[in-house]
Amino acid sequence: MLYVDPGHMYHRAHFLDTLADLLPKGIAHLGKRVVSYSSDSPSGPVQINFADGSAASCDALLGCDGIKSVVRGCMFQDIARKTGDSNMLKYVEPVWTGEILYRCLVPSELLP
């Protein structure tokens, strides 16, 4: 476990805005509701389907969609389907682990 002092705490919306600002214009899709995603290979593009009927393709999908995460649900359903391990389905819905995670940014020079 990495402990960094001082950390910089951020509200999720500010964190996402900061992250999106680092990307070229038009790359980040904020304010969209993911209904599903799929990928044919671990290194291949990710196809994303949104509630408004639109779709997108990307190299990396960051699931910052909170406690009711559709991204997490799709991921564990996909793992269960591909591996045959139905035990993974228990992670589709959120599970309280007794841990609390706060969003924070860590200066890269402090990382190994």
N, C-alpha and C positions, 0 to 999 in steps of 0.2 A: 504494500500500500504506500502511495506517495503522499506525503504531507508537505504542503508548501505554505510558508508564512512569509509575507502576507499574500493571501489570495484576493482576487477581485470578483465579488459576487455580482451577478447580472440577472435581471429579469429575462425570462425566456424570449419575449418579443425583442428586447434590445440585443440579446445574444444573436438571434436570427437575423436581425437587421445588420449587425456588424459582420456576420458571416456572409450574408448576401452582398454586402458592399465590396467584399474582396473578390467577388466573381465578376466576369464580364457581364455587361447588361443583357438581360433576357435569359440568363441561365437559371437563376433561382425562380421558383414558382411559389410565392407565398400567398396565403389566402385561398388556397385550393384544398379540397377535401379528397384525399386518396381513397379509392374504393378497392383497388387491387393493384398488384404489380407482379411482374414475372420476368424471369431471365432464363435463357436456355443453357447458359454456362456461367461458372463463377467469374470468368474474365470478360464475358460478353456484355452487351448493352442491357440495361434494365428498361422494360416497357412499363409505363405507369398509366393507369386509368383513373380519371377524376370524376367526381359526382356530377359535374356539369356536362359530362359527355365528351370532354376533351381528353387527349392523350399526349404523352411525351415520351421521349427516349433519352436516357442519360447513361453516363459511365458509372456514376455513384449516386446512390439514394441515401440521404440522411433522414432517418425517422425521428423527427422532432415533433411528433404529433401527440405527445402526452400520455396520460394514464390509460386512455381508451384507444391506444395506438392500433390503427389498421395495419401499419407497416409491420409491427411486431407480430400481429395475428397472422398475416400472410407469410411472414418468414418462418414461423414455427409450423404452420400447415404445410409449407413447401418442404421443410426438413423432414417432417413425418412422412410425407408422400414419397420423397426421393430415397429415404433410408429405410422405410418400412417400420420405423420406430414410433408407434402410436403414443408412446409416453411423452413425446414432444408436444402433443396436443394440450396437455395440461398447462402449458405456458401461453396459450393463445389469449386467455383472459388474464388480466392483471392479478398478481399474487403478492400479498404483503410478505416481505422477507424479514421485516424487523430492521431494515436498513433505511437510512435517509440519505439522499444524494442531492447536493446543491450544485447548481451550475457555476462553474468558475473558470476563468481563463488562467492558464499557467504560462509564465514566460518560457519560451522555447529553450533558452539557455539553462534552465533548471532541469530540463528533461535529459535522461541518459542518452 
